Amino acid sequence: MSGEKRLQGLALKVGPLGEHDRLLTLLSDEAGVVRLAVPGARRPRSSLAAAVPLTLLDLQVVGRRSLKRVRQLRVLHNYGGVGQRLETLASAQALAELAIDLVSDEDPVPGLLETVLIHLERLEALTTASSDDADLCLATLVQACVHVLALGGYGLPLQSCCRSGADLIPPIGQWDWRCSLLPEEGLAIGALPGARLQFNPSELALLQRLPRADLPRKRDGSLMGPRAVWLKLLAVLDCWCRTHLPRPVRSLAMVNDCMRSL
């Protein structure tokens, strides 16, 4: 059939399209974020009904027009298990929404799909853990957002003062020292007018460790930082996204509300 090709990617969002179809928003290495029609997917016995959010799919896509159609699909992995807990579901939805906001249609970001899948796997693993660790879920989302924003070209400038250009080196132990978040500019040394948030040395040090591959942990393996600090870092990301992205990542507020209610 004309224009036929195969496409692998993660279903970020699925919505109704007409009476029986679905509109699938997919993140892929080849095409970035792409929107596809899935004919008949809302029919109970449809072979395409497996096109649901947070599912890694292998698709056969046809058509040459702007809205291509899914002809066949195969589920490679379903991350729907994150729905077993409210906090992991909210975090996964926030990560998916951020990916949609960061990537233009048909404009792939190298490494983004792999990074999103890594963090989804971590969230999924939390639902089967013996302990109900909401703090670890929150920290996983915060680090995931730091990684994804950096890949998308909107990374937080964490290493130098946006006003003076001096290195941002938190003086651990000097508890009167402050660093300010200036939403339009970045991080600046000192308690400055117009700052949305301020950090002490240990809070900044924790934030600066998040671009690494693994979460910051203590020697005994437990997570560094209390929930209040991780909520503060989530607020940093929410503020940064609202200032620099075309639209806010509304699911971040849902995560904040969820974590404060636990």
Secondary structure, 3 states (H helix, E strand, C coil): CCCCEEEEEEEEEEEEECCCEEEEEEEECCCEEEEEEECCCCCCCCCCCCCCCCEEEEEEEECCCCCEEEEEEEEEEECHHHHHCHHHHHHHHHHHHHHHHHCCECCCCCCHHHHHHHHHHHHHHHCCCCCCCHHHHHHHHHHHHHHHHHHCCCCCCCCECCCCCCECCCCCCCCCCCEEEECCCEEEECCCCCCCEEECHHHHHHHHCCCCCCCCECCCCCECCCHHHHHHHHHHHHHHHHHHCCCCCCHHHHHHHHHHHC
